[in-house]
Amino acid sequence: MTKWMLQLAAWYGGTAVVLGALGAHGLKARLGAGGLEIWQTGVLYHLVHAAVLLATGLWLLQRPHWSVEVAGGLLALGTLLFSGSLYLLALGGPRWLGPITPLGGVCLLLGWLCLAGAAWRG
């Protein structure tokens, strides 16, 4: 379980850097101020949760526990849904993507709660 999490964390980190640069340099004119702000929010959450996913994978190497594995899955899914929907919305994607963003946020929050629970248990 840990290997996929570490690999995905690296993938998320790299794609966040690429998408951040793309937004700042390649899409700036196309997105406009509002679209660029949405894009940057997606990149911020994408990059932060790539780092958290990496830390979660490293945690699993040291102290495996099902709640940390669940947290990793929720963080991975939440990042995809949250940031992915923001990227698509910024590019003019369909409006039905709007409700997917908070669903991703709920997954991220649940992932954080699983980590907090695992830390509480020690």
N, C-alpha and C positions, 0 to 999 in steps of 0.2 A: 504493500500500500504506500509506503513512504517514497519509493522510487518515482512513481507517477507524480506525486506531489512536488518533489524537488524539481523534476523535469518541467512540470507545468509552471512552477514559480519562475524558473529561468526563462521560459517562453513568454510568460506574461510580462516579466521585467523588460525583456528585449523588445517586445511589440509595443509596450507602453512608451519606450524611448523613441521608437520609430514613428509611432502615431503622434507623439508630442511634437516632434520635429516637422512632421507632415502638416500638422495643424498650424504651427507657427510660421512655416515658410511656404508650403505649397497650397494650402487651402485658405489662407488668411483673406484673400480678396473674395473668394467664392462664398465663404461662410458668413461674412459680415460680423459685426460686433456681437450680436446675440448668439449666432451659431458658434462663433469662436469661444464664447464663454461656456456654452454647453459642452463643446469639444474638450476644453481644458478641464472641466469638472470630471469628464469621463477619464481623461488621462491621469488626473490626480488620484482618483480612486483606484484606477487600474494599477498604477505604480505602487501606491501604498499597500494595496492588498497582495501584490506580487511579493513584496518584502515580508508581509505577514505570513503568506503561504510558505515562503522559504523557511521562516522561523518555525512554523508549525511542523514542517517536515523534519527539521533538525530536532525539534522537541520529541517527535515520534522516534527518532533514532536513539535518543537517550532514555526515554520513559514511555514506551508504547502504552496507549490506552484507547479504548474505543471512542471516548468522547473527543479526543484530539483528532482521531481519524474522521469522525463526523464533522468536526469543526473545519477540517481541511476541505472536505467535500462541499460544505455550505459556502465557504469562502471562495472556492473555485467557481461554483455555480453562480453565486452572487456577483462576482466580478464580471463574469461573462454577461449575465443579464443586465446588470446596472450599467456598466461602462459600454457594453455592446449596444444597448438600446439608445444610450446618449449619442454615440457616434452616428448611428443610423438616423436618429432624429435631427442631428445637426446637419446631416447631408440631405435632409428633406424627405426622409423616410415616411411611411404612412403613419397617421395619427394613432392608430391602434397600438403602436409601440409604446406610447406614453404610459399605460398601466404596467408595462413590464419593468420599467425603471424602479418603481417602489417595491415590486416583488423581489427584484435583485437586492434592494436595500434591506428588506426583511431577511433574506438569506445571509447577507453580510452580518447583520445584527445577531442573528441566531448563531452564526459561526463564532462571533466574539463572545457570546454568552457561554457557548460550549467550552471555549478556552478559559473563560473565567471560572467555570465550574471545575474544570480539570486542575487549574491552579489552586483553587480552594481545597480540593481533595489532597493536593500535594502529590 
